[in-house]
Every structure is written in structure tokens, then in C-alpha cells.
Amino acid sequence: MSTNKDNKPKQVTWFNGCGGRIGIVIGAEGDHAYIGAALRHDEDSDVAHIMQYGAKFPLEAAQLLPPSKSYAEE
């Protein structure tokens, strides 16, 4: 399994899917977002996993979605 470049989350949007929750994460930098399934029982761990291993998702589409959680910029 390949990994994505290190990035910090800016916001996440969660959806309920057939097999569980699906997250779309926008990073603090980069030209695309990431999409993936919630495989853990901790939201922050799920976001980190999606950022690391999730599939690329169009940034413009992700920015139109209402955020479920926003992360503070450091």
C-alpha cells in the first residue's frame, strides 16, 4: 500500500456509507483532498489514516462540502 505525502488536516466531512463512515479530508496544503473509510474507533486516528493512505479526491469538490470538523491552524 502506498502512502501520501505528510500533511496536516484542515477539515473533515463525514458521510454514512453502506459499510460504515466515509471521510473526506482537506489538508492544510496540497492541490487535492483525500477520501477513505473510517476503520478505527477514534475520529482523529481515522483522519490521520485517511490522510496517510486515502485516495485522492478533487479539492474543489471537497471545498463545497459542509465540514463536520475543522482543525486549528498552528
C-alpha positions, 0 to 999 in steps of 0.5 A: 500500500502506498502512502501520501505525502505528510500533511496536516488536516484542515477539515473533515466531512463525514458521510454514512456509507453502506459499510460504515463512515466515509471521510473526506479530508482537506489538508492544510496544503496540497492541490487535492483532498483525500477520501477513505473509510473510517476503520478505527474507533477514534475520529482523529486516528481515522483522519490521520489514516485517511490522510496517510493512505486515502485516495485522492479526491478533487479539492474543489469538490471537497471545498463545497462540502459542509465540514463536520470538523475543522482543525486549528491552524498552528 
